[in-house]
Amino acid sequence: MSRINTNPVSLIAQRNLGVNNKGLNTTLERLSTGLRINRGKDDPAGLIASENLRSEKSALNAAIGNAERSDQIVNIAEGGLQELSNLLTDLRSLVTGTANNAGLSVEEKNANQLQIDSILQTIDRLADSTNFQGVKLLNGNFDFQTRSVSAAVTDFRVNSAKIAKGGQIAVQAIITTSAQQGSLYLSTGGALDLGTNSGLFTIEVAGSLGSRELSFASGTTTAQIVAAINTYSDVTGVTASAYSSGAGTNGVFLKSREFGSDAFTSVKVVKAAGINTAVAQAGVYNVLGTNSNRPNTAGAALFNSTTAANGVRDAGQNLAATINGIQATTKGKTARINTDFLDVEVNFRTAEAQATGVRNAFTITGGGAEFQLASRVDIGGKVAIGIQDVSARKLGNSEVGFLSALGNGRSFNVVDGDLTKAQKVVDESIKQISSLRGRLGAFQKNTVGATIRNLGVSFENSAAAESVIRDADFANETASLTRGQILSQAAQNSLGLANSQPQSALALLRG
């Protein structure tokens, strides 16, 4: 080369040296930070993806913390409920023990009542004091708020509901099949007419609680038969009432106390005793399918027939209903649905449960214990569970009564109150507390437990995906470092040679 103002070879060497040094610096930066992407220019698309994954990891970590916190809250509530359960068990024992009327003095009854009063006060105190960071858990703070409760509803419970911010849920039931009691009709034509037979007309009345055999003499009136059957209602679970059509059809209606398929009424004629079957077609009848208060005059089992001797039985019927478009699980007059968005239980009044049609039950406006158990803050990632007020005035229901009625001077006190009803209230309270504990336990085991495990797997996978995109591969980067160092040194040597080439022009000057 004989030109000295421009040295193309040197320029090429300089450019390659710069490129090699830049690559070497990038490799050194990656090795020193452990990251393949340190700034946007390293990989714009990869940076966007990794930042999204990084934010998702942060949200997943927060969701795991939320789930663990919700488990702690429920643990505290469960501890309070466990103690309530123990108190109710003691309360039931006191009620049963005090029912031994002839074996207890008035002083002992009063002493038992003092214990019961103390238990009721303790239940209220626990309901009011069980808290997490000052937030009370068992006093209804975490129950759902409702309005527009229909007169068709006696009791209801909202176990869970997902409500959008500022929204509400209208709970509407459509009863498609009515609830029924087990019902039979005994047509006696008025007072029993056994003719000249000196025997006794004997029947066995049975229900879901038990059975009782009753005998009646000729001339026994309908009112006397009704009174005799009702004397044993607590034993059989069957009640009786007089019926007259006004057209000579007189007799007794027998109905199970409870509604639903578990309830039934059965009549077995043990001894017909020559009853006059010609009188108003005396026998055992079923009731009309369209009206359970009217006998079906077709197909009677005459008192002296084999059918009557073998027993006539009629079972009750659960209502069938949908709630907010979901087929409900039913028992008697109660319907319940349990979905991820709504879990409610509704008990209808007798007249409403016995007729089909639409029932606007109530509207849920808010409340509940809400937990955010997903990385995205939306209704799908939210879980809400209802924790009802467990004070003495709230345990029980409108049918059997409430636990506070066992207090001193109240209708179910153990000194001079109705102990049979008192025990029913206590049993219902125990069932409610057990049910609440079961729901909270299922929430911890299934909802929270599964959520924590799932979030943990999601976090691991998100971290792995971010690592693939963002983290440096040290094996690859160390190889690149060695390559870069060699190329940089070679470029430096080449640049030295390229810079020395113009000196060959001096040989021409010397020549």
LOGUZA-101240 format. One record per residue (C-alpha): residue number from 1; residue in three letters; x, y, z. Coordinates in pm, 1 decimal. Last residue first. Layout:
BEGIN
num  residu  east  north  up
NUM  ALA  X  Y  Z $
...
This chain:
BEGIN
num  residu  east  north  up
511  GLY  1482.5  523.2  -269.4 $
510  ARG  1456.7  670.8  80.1 $
509  LEU  1128.0  827.1  -10.1 $
508  LEU  993.7  499.2  -149.7 $
507  ALA  1093.7  313.9  164.6 $
506  LEU  903.9  570.3  366.0 $
505  ALA  580.7  450.1  198.9 $
504  SER  620.8  120.1  386.0 $
503  GLN  531.7  313.7  701.5 $
502  PRO  176.0  303.9  580.6 $
501  GLN  158.4  -66.3  695.2 $
500  SER  224.2  -3.6  1062.8 $
499  ASN  -131.7  97.4  1146.7 $
498  ALA  -271.8  -219.8  989.3 $
497  LEU  -30.2  -435.3  1190.5 $
496  GLY  -129.6  -267.9  1513.5 $
495  LEU  -496.9  -295.3  1421.9 $
494  SER  -453.2  -664.5  1352.8 $
493  ASN  -297.2  -712.2  1695.8 $
492  GLN  -585.5  -528.7  1860.8 $
491  ALA  -840.8  -723.3  1656.5 $
490  ALA  -675.9  -1050.2  1758.6 $
489  GLN  -687.9  -945.8  2124.0 $
488  SER  -1056.4  -853.8  2093.5 $
487  LEU  -1133.3  -1176.6  1906.5 $
486  ILE  -964.8  -1385.0  2175.7 $
485  GLN  -1140.9  -1198.7  2457.4 $
484  GLY  -1474.6  -1223.8  2281.0 $
483  ARG  -1440.4  -1599.0  2229.1 $
482  THR  -1348.4  -1651.7  2592.1 $
481  LEU  -1638.0  -1433.1  2702.2 $
480  SER  -1879.8  -1602.0  2462.5 $
479  ALA  -1787.6  -1939.0  2613.9 $
478  THR  -1840.0  -1787.6  2958.2 $
477  GLU  -2178.6  -1653.9  2839.1 $
476  ASN  -2298.6  -1989.6  2705.4 $
475  ALA  -2210.0  -2179.1  3020.2 $
474  PHE  -2340.6  -1893.4  3231.9 $
473  ASP  -2684.3  -1886.0  3065.6 $
472  ALA  -2805.5  -1543.8  3177.2 $
471  ASP  -3147.1  -1502.8  3331.2 $
470  ARG  -3423.5  -1311.5  3153.3 $
469  ILE  -3625.0  -1541.1  2926.8 $
468  VAL  -3560.5  -1883.9  3075.4 $
467  SER  -3562.4  -1736.1  3423.7 $
466  GLU  -3897.9  -1570.0  3364.8 $
465  ALA  -4050.5  -1902.6  3261.3 $
464  ALA  -3902.8  -2078.3  3565.3 $
463  ALA  -4032.2  -1807.3  3799.1 $
462  SER  -4377.6  -1832.4  3641.6 $
461  ASN  -4374.0  -2210.6  3677.4 $
460  GLU  -4272.2  -2193.8  4042.3 $
459  PHE  -4529.1  -1924.1  4117.9 $
458  SER  -4802.9  -2123.7  3946.6 $
457  VAL  -4709.7  -2433.0  4148.3 $
456  GLY  -4724.1  -2233.5  4471.9 $
455  LEU  -5052.1  -2074.5  4368.1 $
454  ASN  -5199.9  -2421.9  4315.5 $
453  ARG  -5082.2  -2547.6  4653.3 $
452  ILE  -5203.7  -2236.2  4832.6 $
451  THR  -5537.5  -2251.4  4651.1 $
450  ALA  -5588.0  -2621.1  4728.6 $
449  GLY  -5538.4  -2555.0  5098.9 $
448  VAL  -5751.2  -2240.4  5104.7 $
447  THR  -6050.6  -2378.6  4915.4 $
446  ASN  -6033.9  -2745.5  5010.9 $
445  LYS  -5902.2  -2778.9  5362.6 $
444  GLN  -5966.3  -2431.6  5499.7 $
443  PHE  -6305.1  -2381.9  5333.9 $
442  ALA  -6405.8  -2738.3  5424.0 $
441  GLY  -6317.6  -2663.5  5785.4 $
440  LEU  -6515.0  -2339.2  5776.9 $
439  ARG  -6815.5  -2522.4  5634.9 $
438  GLY  -6784.8  -2801.7  5891.9 $
437  ARG  -6753.5  -2553.4  6177.1 $
436  LEU  -7067.9  -2378.2  6054.1 $
435  SER  -7253.8  -2708.2  6030.1 $
434  SER  -7142.5  -2810.4  6377.9 $
433  ILE  -7257.0  -2473.4  6516.3 $
432  GLN  -7594.1  -2507.2  6342.9 $
431  LYS  -7644.8  -2868.0  6452.8 $
430  ILE  -7559.4  -2781.9  6812.8 $
429  SER  -7809.1  -2495.5  6800.6 $
428  GLU  -8079.3  -2725.4  6659.8 $
427  ASP  -8014.6  -2976.0  6937.1 $
426  VAL  -8028.3  -2699.4  7199.0 $
425  VAL  -8358.4  -2572.5  7060.2 $
424  LYS  -8503.0  -2924.1  7053.3 $
423  GLN  -8388.1  -2976.7  7411.5 $
422  ALA  -8568.8  -2664.0  7524.8 $
421  LYS  -8881.4  -2774.3  7339.1 $
420  THR  -8895.7  -3090.5  7544.3 $
419  LEU  -8796.0  -2896.1  7855.5 $
418  ASP  -9099.4  -2666.0  7843.8 $
417  GLY  -9044.9  -2424.0  8132.7 $
416  ASP  -9082.1  -2452.7  8510.8 $
415  VAL  -8727.4  -2475.8  8643.6 $
414  VAL  -8546.6  -2567.8  8322.8 $
413  ASN  -8612.9  -2242.2  8137.9 $
412  PHE  -8784.5  -2282.5  7800.4 $
411  SER  -9040.1  -1999.0  7824.2 $
410  ARG  -8803.3  -1746.0  7982.7 $
409  GLY  -8777.4  -1670.7  8353.8 $
408  ASN  -8409.9  -1763.6  8367.3 $
407  GLY  -8268.0  -1818.5  8020.4 $
406  LEU  -8361.4  -2113.9  7800.6 $
405  ALA  -8538.0  -1877.4  7557.3 $
404  SER  -8193.0  -1738.4  7464.6 $
403  LEU  -8140.4  -2053.7  7260.2 $
402  PHE  -8400.2  -1963.7  7000.8 $
401  GLY  -8729.5  -2126.2  6906.7 $
400  VAL  -8824.8  -2453.1  6734.2 $
399  GLU  -8983.6  -2303.0  6421.4 $
398  SER  -8825.5  -1955.8  6419.0 $
397  ASN  -8473.7  -2092.0  6435.1 $
396  GLY  -8199.7  -2184.7  6680.0 $
395  LEU  -7887.8  -1984.5  6763.4 $
394  LYS  -7946.1  -1611.7  6714.2 $
393  ARG  -8043.4  -1498.2  7065.2 $
392  ALA  -7767.1  -1711.2  7216.8 $
391  SER  -7493.6  -1540.7  7012.8 $
390  VAL  -7360.3  -1724.9  6710.3 $
389  ASP  -7385.7  -1441.9  6455.8 $
388  GLN  -7322.0  -1596.1  6115.8 $
387  ILE  -6992.5  -1644.0  5937.8 $
386  GLY  -7051.8  -1607.6  5563.7 $
385  ILE  -6778.0  -1694.1  5316.3 $
384  ALA  -6654.2  -1486.5  5026.0 $
383  VAL  -6387.3  -1594.7  4776.6 $
382  LYS  -6241.6  -1358.9  4519.1 $
381  GLY  -6036.3  -1465.0  4218.9 $
380  GLY  -6332.0  -1478.8  3980.9 $
379  ILE  -6468.6  -1149.1  4109.6 $
378  ASP  -6154.2  -967.2  4002.0 $
377  VAL  -5813.9  -882.3  4146.8 $
376  ARG  -5580.9  -1105.0  3949.6 $
375  SER  -5320.1  -1296.9  4149.5 $
374  ALA  -5582.0  -1519.1  4311.0 $
373  LEU  -5705.1  -1581.4  4665.9 $
372  GLN  -5853.5  -1243.3  4753.8 $
371  PHE  -6057.6  -1311.0  5068.6 $
370  GLU  -6398.4  -1171.2  5157.0 $
369  ALA  -6569.4  -1244.1  5487.9 $
368  GLY  -6935.9  -1174.8  5422.5 $
367  GLY  -7108.6  -846.1  5362.9 $
366  GLY  -7300.8  -717.6  5064.6 $
365  THR  -7648.4  -644.3  4929.0 $
364  ILE  -7804.2  -990.9  4922.6 $
363  THR  -8169.2  -963.8  4818.4 $
362  PHE  -8449.4  -1178.5  4958.1 $
361  ALA  -8688.8  -1465.6  4876.1 $
360  ASN  -8868.3  -1362.7  4558.2 $
359  ARG  -9083.1  -1676.3  4539.7 $
358  VAL  -9212.9  -1792.6  4201.5 $
357  GLY  -9473.4  -2067.3  4178.3 $
356  THR  -9586.9  -2396.6  4326.3 $
355  ALA  -9788.9  -2424.4  4645.4 $
354  GLN  -9724.7  -2625.3  4961.6 $
353  ALA  -9399.3  -2448.1  5040.8 $
352  GLU  -9572.9  -2109.9  5047.3 $
351  ALA  -9844.6  -2227.1  5286.5 $
350  THR  -9589.2  -2392.4  5515.2 $
349  ARG  -9347.3  -2101.4  5528.3 $
348  PHE  -9028.7  -2148.8  5330.9 $
347  ASN  -8679.9  -2240.2  5453.9 $
346  VAL  -8396.5  -2103.7  5240.1 $
345  GLU  -8032.0  -2213.5  5222.7 $
344  VAL  -7781.1  -2015.4  5020.7 $
343  ASP  -7445.8  -2080.7  4851.9 $
342  LEU  -7378.2  -1848.5  4558.1 $
341  PHE  -7084.6  -1790.1  4323.6 $
340  ASP  -6886.9  -2114.8  4353.5 $
339  THR  -7212.9  -2306.4  4374.7 $
338  ASN  -7414.3  -2451.2  4662.9 $
337  ILE  -7793.0  -2443.3  4632.2 $
336  ARG  -8035.6  -2506.2  4914.3 $
335  ALA  -8409.2  -2563.7  4958.7 $
334  THR  -8599.0  -2621.7  5283.3 $
333  LYS  -8967.0  -2711.1  5315.7 $
332  GLY  -8902.3  -3083.6  5350.4 $
331  LYS  -8547.6  -3145.6  5234.9 $
330  THR  -8426.0  -2996.6  4910.8 $
329  THR  -8114.7  -2973.7  4695.5 $
328  ALA  -8181.6  -2692.7  4451.8 $
327  GLN  -8157.2  -2696.6  4072.7 $
326  ILE  -7979.2  -2375.0  3976.6 $
325  GLY  -8158.5  -2097.5  3783.8 $
324  ASN  -8141.4  -1842.5  4062.3 $
323  ILE  -8282.7  -2098.1  4302.9 $
322  THR  -8463.3  -2393.1  4150.5 $
321  ALA  -8724.7  -2588.1  4337.7 $
320  ALA  -8864.0  -2925.6  4434.5 $
319  LEU  -9045.6  -2953.9  4765.9 $
318  ASN  -8982.7  -3269.6  4958.6 $
317  GLN  -9276.5  -3508.3  4984.7 $
316  GLY  -9438.2  -3691.8  5271.8 $
315  ALA  -9493.1  -4064.6  5283.9 $
314  ASP  -9833.9  -4231.1  5301.1 $
313  ARG  -9883.6  -4573.6  5455.3 $
312  VAL  -10180.5  -4808.0  5476.1 $
311  GLY  -10132.2  -5114.5  5693.7 $
310  ASN  -10155.1  -5489.9  5638.7 $
309  ALA  -10493.8  -5503.4  5811.8 $
308  ALA  -10613.4  -5206.7  5606.1 $
307  THR  -10521.9  -5384.5  5282.9 $
306  THR  -10676.5  -5710.6  5404.8 $
305  SER  -11008.5  -5531.6  5442.0 $
304  ASN  -11218.0  -5487.1  5758.9 $
303  PHE  -11142.3  -5116.3  5792.6 $
302  LEU  -11212.3  -5055.3  5425.5 $
301  ALA  -10910.7  -4939.6  5225.5 $
300  ALA  -11060.4  -4656.3  5019.5 $
299  GLY  -10994.3  -4637.7  4647.6 $
298  ALA  -11176.3  -4321.2  4552.8 $
297  THR  -11286.7  -4069.8  4814.1 $
296  ASN  -10954.3  -3889.8  4800.8 $
295  PRO  -10968.4  -3698.3  5124.7 $
294  ARG  -10927.0  -3320.1  5130.7 $
293  ASN  -10661.5  -3124.4  5320.9 $
292  SER  -10374.5  -3248.3  5104.1 $
291  ASN  -10523.6  -3071.6  4804.1 $
290  THR  -10402.3  -3139.5  4449.5 $
289  GLY  -10285.8  -3495.1  4514.1 $
288  LEU  -10605.1  -3563.5  4703.2 $
287  VAL  -10564.0  -3748.9  5029.1 $
286  ASN  -10533.5  -4122.2  5093.3 $
285  TYR  -10822.3  -4300.8  5254.3 $
284  VAL  -10861.6  -4547.6  5540.0 $
283  GLY  -11207.1  -4692.0  5598.1 $
282  ALA  -11570.5  -4624.3  5673.7 $
281  GLN  -11771.6  -4593.3  5353.1 $
280  ALA  -11999.2  -4327.5  5501.4 $
279  VAL  -12158.2  -4589.9  5726.4 $
278  ALA  -12173.0  -4916.8  5538.5 $
277  THR  -11848.9  -5027.8  5696.9 $
276  ASN  -12018.2  -5072.7  6033.8 $
275  ILE  -11725.1  -5171.2  6256.1 $
274  GLY  -11727.3  -5543.0  6333.4 $
273  ALA  -11432.4  -5525.5  6571.0 $
272  ALA  -11194.6  -5406.6  6294.1 $
271  LYS  -10892.6  -5529.4  6490.3 $
270  VAL  -10530.0  -5444.4  6410.6 $
269  VAL  -10616.1  -5182.2  6149.8 $
268  LYS  -10279.6  -5038.5  6047.4 $
267  VAL  -10236.9  -4667.0  5992.7 $
266  SER  -9913.6  -4509.5  5868.8 $
265  THR  -9803.0  -4150.2  5838.9 $
264  PHE  -9468.6  -4050.6  5690.7 $
263  ALA  -9178.7  -3808.2  5721.0 $
262  ASP  -8842.4  -3875.8  5555.7 $
261  SER  -8982.0  -3771.1  5216.4 $
260  GLY  -9057.1  -3422.2  5333.5 $
259  PHE  -9266.0  -3225.6  5578.7 $
258  GLU  -9271.7  -3279.6  5952.5 $
257  ARG  -9554.6  -3330.5  6196.3 $
256  SER  -9694.9  -3619.9  5996.4 $
255  LYS  -10064.4  -3585.4  5925.6 $
254  LEU  -10372.8  -3781.0  6027.4 $
253  PHE  -10713.8  -3643.1  5932.8 $
252  VAL  -11002.4  -3788.3  6130.4 $
251  GLY  -11360.4  -3858.7  6028.5 $
250  ASN  -11686.5  -3731.4  5896.4 $
249  THR  -11831.7  -3759.6  5547.1 $
248  GLY  -12202.6  -3686.1  5591.9 $
247  ALA  -12215.1  -3404.4  5343.6 $
246  GLY  -12073.4  -3122.3  5553.2 $
245  SER  -11726.9  -3238.5  5459.6 $
244  SER  -11629.5  -3293.3  5821.0 $
243  TYR  -11278.8  -3333.9  5947.1 $
242  ALA  -11133.6  -3365.3  6296.4 $
241  SER  -10759.3  -3323.3  6345.1 $
240  ALA  -10476.2  -3565.1  6420.4 $
239  THR  -10099.0  -3529.9  6463.1 $
238  VAL  -9827.8  -3784.4  6382.4 $
237  GLY  -9466.4  -3778.6  6507.9 $
236  THR  -9532.3  -4109.7  6684.6 $
235  VAL  -9408.7  -4054.0  7039.9 $
234  ASP  -9446.7  -3676.2  7060.2 $
233  SER  -9787.1  -3714.0  6893.8 $
232  TYR  -9898.7  -3960.3  7161.4 $
231  THR  -10176.9  -3755.0  7319.3 $
230  ASN  -10265.7  -3635.0  6969.8 $
229  ILE  -10400.8  -3980.7  6881.6 $
228  ALA  -10624.2  -3989.5  7190.0 $
227  ALA  -10752.5  -3635.2  7137.8 $
226  VAL  -10842.2  -3705.0  6775.0 $
225  ILE  -11025.4  -4025.5  6869.2 $
224  GLN  -11215.1  -3838.0  7140.8 $
223  ALA  -11313.9  -3562.0  6899.2 $
222  THR  -11437.6  -3819.9  6648.4 $
221  THR  -11661.7  -3969.9  6913.8 $
220  THR  -11625.5  -4310.6  7074.7 $
219  GLY  -11968.1  -4479.1  7056.8 $
218  SER  -11831.2  -4830.0  7022.4 $
217  ALA  -11505.7  -4866.6  7208.9 $
216  PHE  -11166.2  -4744.7  7091.9 $
215  SER  -10821.4  -4903.9  7102.9 $
214  LEU  -10486.4  -4741.0  7027.5 $
213  GLU  -10153.6  -4897.2  6930.5 $
212  ARG  -9860.1  -4654.6  6918.1 $
211  SER  -9576.4  -4609.0  6672.6 $
210  GLY  -9241.8  -4433.4  6645.3 $
209  LEU  -9071.8  -4106.4  6556.5 $
208  SER  -9116.3  -4116.1  6175.7 $
207  GLY  -9483.3  -4204.3  6209.2 $
206  ALA  -9704.7  -4487.7  6319.8 $
205  VAL  -10068.6  -4528.3  6427.8 $
204  GLU  -10175.0  -4883.8  6510.0 $
203  ILE  -10548.4  -4938.0  6517.1 $
202  THR  -10791.0  -5121.0  6744.9 $
201  PHE  -11174.0  -5111.7  6738.2 $
200  LEU  -11263.3  -5271.8  7070.3 $
199  GLY  -11482.7  -5576.7  7120.3 $
198  SER  -11843.7  -5594.0  7235.1 $
197  ASN  -11979.9  -5635.9  6887.5 $
196  THR  -12350.3  -5550.4  6873.4 $
195  GLY  -12297.3  -5272.4  6622.7 $
194  LEU  -11943.7  -5135.7  6627.0 $
193  ASP  -12056.4  -4784.9  6542.8 $
192  LEU  -11781.2  -4533.6  6611.5 $
191  ALA  -11903.8  -4174.2  6644.5 $
190  GLY  -11893.8  -3975.7  6320.6 $
189  GLY  -11894.8  -4148.3  5983.3 $
188  THR  -11563.0  -4310.4  6071.6 $
187  SER  -11358.0  -4208.2  5767.2 $
186  LEU  -10991.4  -4216.7  5862.1 $
185  TYR  -10786.9  -3988.0  5637.9 $
184  LEU  -10415.5  -4019.8  5566.7 $
183  SER  -10134.3  -3768.9  5524.1 $
182  GLY  -9750.5  -3781.5  5510.7 $
181  GLN  -9668.9  -3413.5  5488.0 $
180  GLN  -9613.8  -3233.0  5162.0 $
179  ALA  -9372.7  -2990.6  4998.1 $
178  SER  -9489.0  -2861.2  4660.6 $
177  THR  -9322.2  -2932.9  4329.0 $
176  THR  -9194.8  -2664.6  4089.9 $
175  ILE  -9105.7  -2399.6  4345.7 $
174  ILE  -8919.8  -2119.8  4167.1 $
173  ALA  -8680.5  -1944.4  4400.5 $
172  GLN  -8536.0  -1596.4  4359.2 $
171  VAL  -8232.9  -1459.8  4541.6 $
170  ALA  -8153.9  -1108.5  4419.5 $
169  ILE  -7777.5  -1055.3  4423.4 $
168  GLN  -7625.6  -710.7  4472.0 $
167  GLY  -7373.6  -481.3  4308.7 $
166  GLY  -7151.1  -194.6  4424.7 $
165  LYS  -6839.6  -404.0  4375.3 $
164  ALA  -6943.0  -741.0  4235.5 $
163  ILE  -7094.0  -987.1  4481.5 $
162  LYS  -6963.9  -1338.8  4525.8 $
161  ALA  -7186.1  -1514.9  4777.6 $
160  SER  -7126.9  -1774.2  5048.1 $
159  ASN  -7314.3  -1927.9  5340.4 $
158  VAL  -7626.8  -1715.2  5320.4 $
157  ARG  -7878.0  -1859.1  5564.9 $
156  PHE  -8254.2  -1839.3  5559.6 $
155  ASP  -8545.2  -1868.2  5797.6 $
154  THR  -8920.6  -1820.7  5772.2 $
153  VAL  -8945.2  -1715.8  5407.1 $
152  ALA  -9274.9  -1643.4  5229.5 $
151  ALA  -9289.4  -1306.0  5406.4 $
150  SER  -9010.8  -1205.0  5170.6 $
149  VAL  -8685.1  -1050.4  5289.9 $
148  SER  -8641.2  -719.7  5107.6 $
147  ARG  -8291.9  -667.8  5251.3 $
146  THR  -7978.2  -867.3  5315.6 $
145  GLN  -7629.0  -820.5  5455.9 $
144  PHE  -7406.8  -1126.2  5464.5 $
143  ASP  -7251.7  -1235.6  5793.4 $
142  PHE  -6892.4  -1138.3  5858.2 $
141  ASN  -6962.2  -886.3  6132.4 $
140  GLY  -7227.8  -1124.6  6269.0 $
139  ASN  -7085.7  -1156.4  6620.1 $
138  LEU  -6850.3  -1445.6  6549.9 $
137  LEU  -6544.7  -1283.2  6389.3 $
136  LYS  -6483.2  -957.1  6570.5 $
135  VAL  -6214.8  -742.4  6407.6 $
134  GLY  -5965.5  -631.3  6673.0 $
133  GLN  -5663.4  -785.7  6506.2 $
132  PHE  -5857.7  -1111.5  6465.6 $
131  ASN  -6147.6  -1147.9  6707.0 $
130  THR  -6344.9  -1377.7  6936.9 $
129  SER  -6485.8  -1134.9  7193.6 $
128  ASP  -6852.7  -1090.0  7102.0 $
127  ALA  -6942.9  -1448.7  7019.8 $
126  LEU  -6735.6  -1563.3  7317.0 $
125  ARG  -6924.4  -1325.5  7547.9 $
124  ASP  -7263.6  -1431.7  7412.4 $
123  ILE  -7178.4  -1799.8  7461.9 $
122  THR  -7046.2  -1720.6  7810.0 $
121  GLN  -7372.7  -1550.9  7903.5 $
120  LEU  -7570.7  -1850.3  7779.9 $
119  ILE  -7343.7  -2085.7  7976.7 $
118  SER  -7385.1  -1877.8  8293.4 $
117  ASP  -7763.0  -1880.4  8254.1 $
116  ILE  -7751.4  -2257.6  8208.9 $
115  GLN  -7540.4  -2296.5  8521.9 $
114  LEU  -7785.8  -2082.3  8719.6 $
113  GLN  -8070.6  -2291.5  8579.1 $
112  ASN  -7899.2  -2604.1  8706.5 $
111  ALA  -7880.1  -2449.5  9053.2 $
110  ASN  -8246.8  -2356.6  9032.5 $
109  LYS  -8331.3  -2713.6  8943.2 $
108  GLU  -8122.5  -2839.8  9234.3 $
107  GLU  -8299.9  -2601.3  9472.3 $
106  VAL  -8639.7  -2713.2  9345.7 $
105  SER  -8546.3  -3068.6  9434.0 $
104  LEU  -8465.8  -3325.9  9172.4 $
103  GLY  -8563.9  -3690.3  9132.6 $
102  ALA  -8928.5  -3632.2  9046.1 $
101  ASN  -8840.8  -3400.9  8759.4 $
100  ASN  -8568.2  -3595.6  8583.1 $
99  ALA  -8596.3  -3332.9  8307.2 $
98  THR  -8319.2  -3146.2  8491.4 $
97  GLY  -8063.5  -3401.0  8374.4 $
96  THR  -8168.1  -3372.6  8010.7 $
95  VAL  -8150.9  -2993.5  8016.3 $
94  LEU  -7817.1  -2997.9  8198.6 $
93  SER  -7668.4  -3247.4  7953.5 $
92  ARG  -7783.1  -3036.0  7660.7 $
91  LEU  -7612.6  -2733.8  7813.2 $
90  ASP  -7287.5  -2923.0  7859.1 $
89  THR  -7292.4  -3013.2  7489.3 $
88  LEU  -7376.8  -2651.8  7407.4 $
87  LEU  -7073.9  -2534.3  7605.1 $
86  ASN  -6844.6  -2777.1  7424.0 $
85  SER  -6974.9  -2656.5  7086.5 $
84  LEU  -6917.5  -2297.0  7189.9 $
83  GLU  -6556.5  -2386.3  7273.8 $
82  GLN  -6512.5  -2535.5  6929.1 $
81  LEU  -6673.9  -2229.4  6774.5 $
80  GLY  -6417.8  -1999.0  6935.9 $
79  GLY  -6127.4  -2209.3  6809.9 $
78  GLU  -6283.9  -2229.2  6464.2 $
77  ALA  -6299.5  -1849.8  6445.5 $
76  ILE  -5927.9  -1829.7  6531.1 $
75  ASN  -5840.1  -2093.9  6272.8 $
74  VAL  -6058.2  -1913.8  6016.5 $
73  ILE  -5848.0  -1600.8  6056.5 $
72  GLN  -5521.4  -1796.5  6029.1 $
71  ASP  -5638.1  -1970.3  5711.1 $
70  SER  -5736.5  -1633.0  5564.5 $
69  ARG  -5383.1  -1507.5  5634.9 $
68  GLU  -5229.3  -1805.9  5456.2 $
67  ALA  -5453.3  -1743.3  5156.4 $
66  ASN  -5366.3  -1374.9  5150.0 $
65  GLY  -4993.9  -1452.4  5171.1 $
64  ILE  -5028.4  -1692.8  4878.4 $
63  ALA  -5212.2  -1416.5  4689.9 $
62  ALA  -4927.3  -1172.1  4764.0 $
61  ASN  -4671.1  -1418.8  4629.3 $
60  LEU  -4886.5  -1469.7  4320.3 $
59  ALA  -4902.8  -1092.5  4268.8 $
58  SER  -4522.6  -1064.9  4285.2 $
57  LYS  -4480.9  -1357.2  4049.0 $
56  GLU  -4727.9  -1200.7  3805.7 $
55  SER  -4528.3  -875.9  3816.3 $
54  ARG  -4211.5  -1070.2  3725.2 $
53  LEU  -4392.5  -1258.7  3450.1 $
52  ASN  -4507.3  -935.3  3292.9 $
51  GLU  -4156.4  -791.3  3328.1 $
50  SER  -4014.2  -1105.8  3165.4 $
49  ALA  -4247.2  -1081.9  2866.6 $
48  ILE  -4177.0  -713.0  2807.8 $
47  LEU  -3799.7  -761.0  2844.3 $
46  GLY  -3807.0  -1060.5  2608.8 $
45  ALA  -3975.5  -850.2  2342.6 $
44  PRO  -3720.9  -571.1  2375.2 $
43  ASP  -3415.9  -801.3  2399.3 $
42  ASP  -3081.8  -639.6  2499.9 $
41  LYS  -3211.8  -298.9  2391.8 $
40  GLY  -3455.0  -289.0  2681.8 $
39  ARG  -3192.8  -308.8  2951.1 $
38  ASN  -3030.8  -579.9  3161.8 $
37  ILE  -3158.9  -884.7  2973.6 $
36  ARG  -2933.4  -1190.3  2999.9 $
35  LEU  -2913.8  -1149.4  3373.2 $
34  GLY  -2654.8  -1292.0  3614.4 $
33  THR  -2544.9  -938.5  3692.9 $
32  SER  -2164.6  -984.8  3659.1 $
31  LEU  -2188.7  -1251.3  3389.8 $
30  ARG  -2437.6  -1048.2  3188.5 $
29  GLU  -2226.3  -733.5  3215.7 $
28  LEU  -1910.3  -922.6  3115.0 $
27  THR  -2090.4  -1061.7  2810.1 $
26  THR  -2213.5  -716.9  2709.5 $
25  ASN  -1864.1  -573.3  2756.9 $
24  LEU  -1713.4  -846.5  2537.0 $
23  GLY  -1972.2  -780.6  2267.6 $
22  LYS  -1883.9  -409.7  2275.7 $
21  ASN  -1513.4  -489.7  2271.6 $
20  ASN  -1558.4  -717.6  1972.2 $
19  VAL  -1760.8  -459.9  1782.7 $
18  GLY  -1508.9  -190.1  1860.6 $
17  LEU  -1217.1  -410.8  1756.2 $
16  ASN  -1403.7  -498.1  1438.9 $
15  ARG  -1449.6  -133.3  1356.9 $
14  GLN  -1086.5  -48.4  1437.7 $
13  ALA  -955.3  -336.5  1224.6 $
12  ILE  -1168.7  -225.7  931.1 $
11  LEU  -1048.8  130.4  974.0 $
10  SER  -690.2  11.8  990.3 $
9  VAL  -733.0  -182.1  667.4 $
8  PRO  -885.3  121.5  500.7 $
7  ASN  -581.4  341.4  581.6 $
6  THR  -643.4  682.5  433.0 $
5  ASN  -391.7  962.0  425.9 $
4  ILE  -97.3  715.7  389.2 $
3  ARG  -127.2  568.7  43.1 $
2  SER  144.7  332.9  -99.2 $
1  MET  0.0  0.0  0.0 $
